[in-house]
Amino acid sequence: MPVDLRSDTVTRPTAEMRRAMAGAEVGDDHYGEDPTVNRLQEVFADLVGTEDALYVPSGTMGNQIALRTLTRPGDTVVAGARQHIVIYEDGAGPINAGITFLTTTDETGQLDLASVEGTLDSASPSHANVSLVAIEDTHMASGGRIWPLDALTALGGLAASRGCALHLDGARLWNAAVASGIPPRVRAACATTVMCCLSKGLGAPVGSLLGGPAEVLEEARRQRRRLGGAMRQAGVVAAAGLVALAAPLDRLAEDHAKAARLAGAIADRWPDMGFEPEMVQTNIVVFEPPEPDRLLHHLAEGGVLAQTVAPGRVRLVTHADVDDAGIDLACRLIGKAP
Ligand SMILES: Cc1ncc(COP(=O)(O)O)c(C=O)c1O
């Protein structure tokens, strides 16, 4: 089996997850009657500190439901130019919610508070209503970078002061929590809605959750039905999610340490590339090697899979199914890369 560093979504369910799935108590979640889904939603809401939560098939659907719930067609959403919700969801936001994204730079993963403030305050009668600010923590395209807590708090305060909602795409909020030592519920306190994935670093096979205030979630439930996301006896997969959330989050620190080793190997191989290994804070390494296609080919030939996430930008992602020997191999290959 190759060492698969393309994404942290490639993990396979553990034996404990498979046992839990086989024995899951289920009901029809369309009627709110699946006890395992209901339990998962409660556990998640408690972890992220929201009144209510909704189980959805994917992170993309969670983001789309947030857009449809917190905006109206014609509205503008302020977001970082390289966020998943903006460029990695196949243009879904404008189609599903009728919104336009007004993007601001997010090279470091964060949005600049002053530019968001300028955008919110530049509204005039001919401008579309800005109803939502969307952010991502950790921020995938910048290499899994973390928002500082004070920046999250300041942005949350700004959005609230302008009557604007804040959606947090926390697909990897767990990684941000472990790397910063700040619990998910504290990091998510700035947001109106928070979406988190179970199917990435936590290793569950399927599913994400959207948390938020009860009245927002009531509408989100309706939007999930509209998108065809009510999954009937979904307890079968939700059971694996419960196992994922019950496991100590600290395991993610191992993924972060492995990513740091890869970052060190990259900095050693291309010392003049301007790559700063200390900027790798979680489980994602993004860099711009001189010959990306040749590098991907060289890695694949040696048994390591990677991919580009933008032209010229190679991404390596660590996860539970990559062991130290796999990282050793990847580092050796990087050391001999063309
Ligand atoms: C930051 C971020 N948000 C959302 C998603 C979407 O998750 P899914 O693949 O479950 O639709 C991803 C997936 O890679 C992601 O990286």
The ligand as an SDF file (V2000), in Angstrom:
LIG
                    3D

 16 16  0  0  0  0  0  0  0  0999 V2000
  -11.4750   23.3990    4.9680 C   0  0  0  0  0  0  0  0  0  0  0  0
  -12.4510   22.4370    4.3760 C   0  0  0  0  0  0  0  0  0  0  0  0
  -13.7600   22.7170    4.4380 N   0  0  0  0  0  0  0  0  0  0  0  0
  -14.6790   21.8950    3.9370 C   0  0  0  0  0  0  0  0  0  0  0  0
  -14.3220   20.7020    3.3340 C   0  0  0  0  0  0  0  0  0  0  0  0
  -15.3810   19.8250    2.7380 C   0  0  0  0  0  0  0  0  0  0  0  0
  -15.5010   18.5980    3.3500 O   0  0  0  0  0  0  0  0  0  0  0  0
  -16.0970   17.3390    2.5400 P   0  0  0  0  0  0  0  0  0  0  0  0
  -14.9890   16.7770    1.7330 O   0  0  0  0  0  0  0  0  0  0  0  0
  -16.5720   16.4290    3.6230 O   0  0  0  0  0  0  0  0  0  0  0  0
  -17.2230   17.8470    1.6930 O   0  0  0  0  0  0  0  0  0  0  0  0
  -12.9640   20.3750    3.2260 C   0  0  0  0  0  0  0  0  0  0  0  0
  -12.5790   19.0950    2.5660 C   0  0  0  0  0  0  0  0  0  0  0  0
  -11.4780   18.7800    2.2700 O   0  0  0  0  0  0  0  0  0  0  0  0
  -12.0000   21.2650    3.7480 C   0  0  0  0  0  0  0  0  0  0  0  0
  -10.6930   21.0020    3.6470 O   0  0  0  0  0  0  0  0  0  0  0  0
  1  2  1  0
  2  3  1  0
  2 15  2  0
  3  4  2  0
  4  5  1  0
  5  6  1  0
  5 12  2  0
  6  7  1  0
  7  8  1  0
  8  9  2  0
  8 10  1  0
  8 11  1  0
 12 13  1  0
 12 15  1  0
 13 14  2  0
 15 16  1  0
M  END
$$$$
